[in-house]
Amino acid sequence: MIKPLKKAVLPVAGLGTRFLPATKAMPKEMLPVVDKPLIQYAIDEARAAGIEEFCLVTGRGKDSLIDYFDIAYELQATLKERGKISALEALAPSSMEPGSFVAVRQQEPLGLGHAIWCARSFIGDDPFAILLPDDIVKSEKSCVAQLVEAYNRTGGNVVAVSEVPREQTNRYGILDVGADDGKLVEVKGLVEKPNPEDAPSNLSIIGRYVLTADVMKHLSKLERGAGNEVQLTDAMAKTIGDVPFHGLRYEGTRYDCGDKAGFLEAQIAFSIERPDLGDAVKEFLKKYTA
């Protein structure tokens, strides 16, 4: 029997050094794309997939991420008093149901696998999604919802994948591919950041995963891999053969907001479709691209 997926883990302990000095005093995940922070895009995507429980894996200096999802009584009272109904409505998605939101600390930067291991009490024996807020996926159907649909058919682990240029395989976790129907790919193996000449394919994992709790027994060994870190990719690879494992070619456009160019592209892509901003954005783009 396939357990329903209701939990999501969001690793947000990174220092965000690519965006210094902006991230000196503000978590990278609070950087806004138009008028909504990266962390909110991830939470909204998970909610659209039916996920109800959330765990942030944070680090020092990240308390504002927790505060963001708290109720701002004074702000709400002021907005209500002034009749700013649209502003009140804009705040609504940043509220969490009581008891649905927890945070744990990753006290040392020992890699993504270690961050997920830090959430072990929250995960328990349940399947869970992982969303890396650096990645925003613009799609008609939530990327995580697409993964959940595949998980409900296949069980086991399902990861979102996309093709990358062969020369960039050393930046990603890469799939060793078995059966492939053009959308769903059987995963025979995983390699973390292989050199292009050693990569088994050019299908890379993006920051969206649906995993069973089987991966936790491998993470609990805290074995170091690439970069002397506890790699989630290595632990997932060890579940192959024990549980079904598939990669899903998701429908949508991914923006790598951990990269400055990707972050700026996301600003344009999301603002240009806004009724209140689109015309103005198109107009000033003409000025700078003429």
Secondary structure, DSSP 8 states (H G I E B T S, - for coil): ------EEEEE-----GGGTTGGGSS-GGG-EETTEEHHHHHHHHHHTTT--EEEEEE-TT-HHHHHHTS--HHHHHHHHHTT-HHHHHHHGGG---TTSEEEEE--S---HHHHHHHTHHHHTTS-EEEE-TTEEEE-SS-HHHHHHHHHHHH-SEEEEEEE--GGGGGGSEEEEEEEE-SSEEEEEEEEES--GGG-S-SEEEEEEEEE-THHHHHHTT----GGGS--HHHHHHTTBTTB-EEEEE-SSEEEETTSHHHHHHHHHHHHTT-TTTHHHHHHHHHHHH-
